Amino acid sequence: MKAKVYVTIKENVLDPQGNAVQGALHTMGFNDVSKVRIGKYLEIDLATNDRAQAEAQLKEMSEKLLANTVVEDYRIELEG
């Protein structure tokens, strides 16, 4: 089963990397950009067809390693 995990900085947390990218875009003339937030995207293949088991494993992976849940949110999408 294939999974996609999106990790993003929580809305109430400052994103200095996003601010730097926004500033660079403005410098390049893209002045319509009003906000940039930086995140991570992961693709994970799991050797199971049990959707509930896959969701449980992905949640545990995300909370223990993939996301710092103090400052980041995560979202999981399962295919198949």
C-alpha positions in Angstrom: 0.0 0.0 0.0 1.4 3.4 -0.9 1.1 6.4 1.5 1.7 10.1 1.1 2.6 12.0 4.3 2.5 15.8 4.3 4.2 17.6 7.2 3.6 21.3 7.6 4.5 23.9 10.2 1.5 24.8 12.4 -0.2 28.1 11.5 0.7 29.8 14.8 4.4 29.0 14.5 6.8 31.4 12.7 8.3 30.0 9.5 11.7 31.8 8.9 12.5 29.6 5.9 9.1 30.4 4.3 9.8 34.1 5.0 13.2 33.9 3.3 11.7 32.3 0.2 8.9 34.9 0.2 11.6 37.7 0.3 13.6 36.0 -2.5 10.5 35.8 -4.6 9.7 39.4 -4.1 13.3 40.3 -5.0 12.8 38.3 -8.3 9.7 40.4 -9.0 7.0 38.0 -7.8 5.3 40.7 -5.7 1.9 39.0 -5.6 3.2 36.3 -3.3 1.7 37.2 0.1 2.8 34.2 2.2 5.0 31.1 1.9 5.0 28.1 4.2 7.6 25.4 3.9 6.9 21.7 4.6 7.9 18.1 3.8 6.4 15.5 1.5 7.1 11.8 1.9 6.1 8.7 -0.1 6.1 5.5 1.9 5.3 2.0 0.6 3.9 -0.4 3.2 3.9 -4.2 2.8 0.3 -4.5 4.0 -3.2 -4.4 2.4 -4.9 -3.8 5.8 -5.9 -0.1 5.7 -6.5 0.2 9.5 -3.1 -1.3 10.2 -1.4 1.0 7.7 -3.1 4.1 9.1 -2.0 3.1 12.7 1.6 2.5 11.6 1.7 5.8 9.7 0.3 7.7 12.6 2.9 6.2 14.9 5.7 6.9 12.4 4.6 10.5 12.0 4.3 11.2 15.7 7.6 9.5 16.6 9.9 10.5 13.7 8.4 12.2 10.6 6.9 15.3 12.3 7.8 17.3 15.4 4.2 17.5 16.6 5.0 20.4 18.9 5.4 22.7 15.9 4.3 20.7 12.9 1.0 19.1 11.7 0.8 16.1 9.4 -1.7 14.7 7.0 -1.8 11.1 5.6 -3.2 9.9 2.3 -3.4 6.2 1.5 -3.7 4.8 -2.0 -5.0 1.4 -2.8 
